[in-house]
Amino acid sequence: MTIKIYHTSPEEIKEIREDGLFGDVFFWAPEPYFMAPTVKAIYEIELDDNEIIKAHQLYDHEIIEKISERANVDLEIAESFLNGSINEFKYFDDEFTYNNPNFDIGDFSWFLQKCRGYAARKMGFIACKDADEQGTVYLIRMKDVFKRTQLCDNDLLP
């Protein structure tokens, strides 16, 4: 079975870069979404079920080590962060973040989403199906995959 998912952007995407907060991981959703006030482009990609891995199935030792180092937690906790079995916002409570002002839980959460996209690709999948505050999301490393996307008609824009 195939699904269509969507990515919105404040501008048309001319190149895929890896140096941003999410590397080359883009967020996709089952329907077009409009978080930015100035969405100018909507992209669509079709994926087969066998190209998608669920977050709870993810594993990559190298990525787990990076998570462990970044969060200063043991490897077991880091693995649970990668596969989503431990929620970072519940693990790092208000007292922890108050006592560690240099630790930005929002940035760490975005880092985890990036890690999930990278782990999915390393495991041979195109996308990682995950959930965030907006609902179901798909995390896709766009390097070498962007050519599969289509720019949608403007009638989908708000």
Secondary structure in CASP SS format (residue, H / E / C, confidence):
PFRMAT SS
TARGET T0000
AUTHOR 0000-0000-0000
METHOD secondary structure of the structure
MODEL  1
M C 1.00
T E 1.00
I E 1.00
K E 1.00
I E 1.00
Y E 1.00
H E 1.00
T E 1.00
S E 1.00
P C 1.00
E C 1.00
E C 1.00
I C 1.00
K C 1.00
E C 1.00
I C 1.00
R C 1.00
E C 1.00
D C 1.00
G C 1.00
L C 1.00
F C 1.00
G C 1.00
D C 1.00
V E 1.00
F E 1.00
F E 1.00
W E 1.00
A E 1.00
P C 1.00
E C 1.00
P C 1.00
Y C 1.00
F C 1.00
M C 1.00
A C 1.00
P C 1.00
T C 1.00
V C 1.00
K C 1.00
A E 1.00
I E 1.00
Y E 1.00
E E 1.00
I E 1.00
E E 1.00
L E 1.00
D E 1.00
D H 1.00
N H 1.00
E H 1.00
I E 1.00
I E 1.00
K E 1.00
A H 1.00
H H 1.00
Q H 1.00
L C 1.00
Y C 1.00
D C 1.00
H H 1.00
E H 1.00
I H 1.00
I H 1.00
E H 1.00
K H 1.00
I H 1.00
S H 1.00
E H 1.00
R H 1.00
A H 1.00
N C 1.00
V C 1.00
D C 1.00
L H 1.00
E H 1.00
I H 1.00
A H 1.00
E H 1.00
S H 1.00
F H 1.00
L H 1.00
N C 1.00
G C 1.00
S C 1.00
I C 1.00
N C 1.00
E H 1.00
F H 1.00
K H 1.00
Y H 1.00
F C 1.00
D C 1.00
D H 1.00
E H 1.00
F H 1.00
T H 1.00
Y H 1.00
N H 1.00
N C 1.00
P C 1.00
N C 1.00
F C 1.00
D C 1.00
I H 1.00
G H 1.00
D H 1.00
F H 1.00
S H 1.00
W H 1.00
F H 1.00
L H 1.00
Q H 1.00
K H 1.00
C H 1.00
R H 1.00
G H 1.00
Y H 1.00
A H 1.00
A H 1.00
R H 1.00
K H 1.00
M C 1.00
G C 1.00
F C 1.00
I C 1.00
A E 1.00
C E 1.00
K E 1.00
D E 1.00
A E 1.00
D E 1.00
E C 1.00
Q C 1.00
G E 1.00
T E 1.00
V E 1.00
Y E 1.00
L E 1.00
I E 1.00
R E 1.00
M C 1.00
K C 1.00
D C 1.00
V C 1.00
F H 1.00
K H 1.00
R H 1.00
T C 1.00
Q E 1.00
L E 1.00
C C 1.00
D C 1.00
N H 1.00
D H 1.00
L H 1.00
L C 1.00
P C 1.00
END
